[in-house]
Amino acid sequence: MTTAKAYIKGSAFPPLSEGTLRLYSMRLCPFAQRVRLVLAHKQINYETININLKEKPEWFLERNPSGSVPVLEKDGKIVYESVIVCQYLDDVYPQNRLTPSDPYQRAQDAILLDYYSNKYIPNFYKILRDQKDEEAKDTFKKAVQKLDEELKARGKYFGGSQVAMIDFLIWPWIERFSLVAAVFPEVVLSKSNFPRLFAWKQNMMSLPAVKGIAFDAEFHQMFFQKWLEGSAEAYDVGLEE
Amino acid sequence: MTTAKAYIKGSAFPPLSEGTLRLYSMRLCPFAQRVRLVLAHKQINYETININLKEKPEWFLERNPSGSVPVLEKDGKIVYESVIVCQYLDDVYPQNRLTPSDPYQRAQDAILLDYYSNKYIPNFYKILRDQKDEEAKDTFKKAVQKLDEELKARGKYFGGSQVAMIDFLIWPWIERFSLVAAVFPEVVLSKSNFPRLFAWKQNMMSLPAVKGIAFDAEFHQMFFQKWLEGSAEAYDVGLEE
């Protein structure tokens, strides 16, 4: 059972099936997308329950009191927080392993993710909310430069010659990069501005897992506008009645 | 080579020895303490270089541009961020393993750590800076209650019957609990207020790794006062000239 429309407060709980992996998601959520990328790359079967994050069903809040997606559920086991869910999936489903086997490489990837989570992601949203936030723009630009430089040492992917977990964890906010670039032209992701990150974006877009679930810039913009307005309609944007 | 006094801006770089594990630390830093607990529990030999975090040596900033301790260095390999360093040590030195072998338990511990990192730690500092911050006090109290409830299901330790990584990652801000309780008496860590967390504290204090590097409440208070004032002297508090 895969739903497209989001479940909303008051809606009945969709029954669970024994042995079926379920993802509580939101179609446009970058954090949930991380998990969907890992599921696709590892070719894991699952069902999707989309959640209206403005008007959350009671049964969803029982599963994750913090109310965020993604949440994974199977046979009574519940896991949430995107990085934790991705790691759990990679541990439990060993095919197409995404985590480096070398502990030092795992540590370096965790350090890069920590930097990205603290310097890139929060400033991405700060700029979209206030394009005059110069401190956010400055830190964000440095973070983009840092990503470009990291690729110099790392290679084709952040994972090296092969795509790895760190690539999928970074991807969703690069897919949405044009939202920021539209209001902050200095960071336009071009070949001349950030050659390695630009090439990485092309390489990532050629992967079936990435291509299969990507939305285009216009669609992201359409959702983001409604989300910023706090509209409960954001979650069914682009769907037929 | 173990130093007690903190290295300061302008001081010469203490030479590295091949094969020696080095920890850049600060005696009173709870994040560095996490790593020192893991090192002690796993009985790993290392040298300590304490850093004056108000006036940081240039060679320290070269190693970790964000300027925080702990930083680990050995034979050209550098790792920082406390949780990442602890995990790296547990991966590289397999004795007295602290990470659960079950992926679901690892995920549950990561979820608890995420909650603790976002709800407990930041509000711990907010209350110390402004004891009238009612929102911080409310969230902090809920976090303390949550820790107590978690132990109901988990047992003697957060790790169950044995101490685990999650226990050492939580510990440093419980050792310093009296700093908050002094200005927010509702959360005093007593047997009647939080029976399981109170018992856990006693159990933790009986472990050699914990006992061996604990400071008492007065010492934490003395350091914390100087730290709040932004004094560079904080880092050598209690040491002989």
Interface residues (C-beta under 8 A of the other chain):
Chain A: S66 K77 V79 Y80 E81 I84 V85 Q87 Y88 D91 V92 P103 Y104 R106 A107 Q108 A110 I111 D114 Y115
Chain B: S66 K77 V79 Y80 E81 I84 V85 Q87 Y88 D91 V92 P103 Y104 R106 A107 Q108 A110 I111 D114 Y115
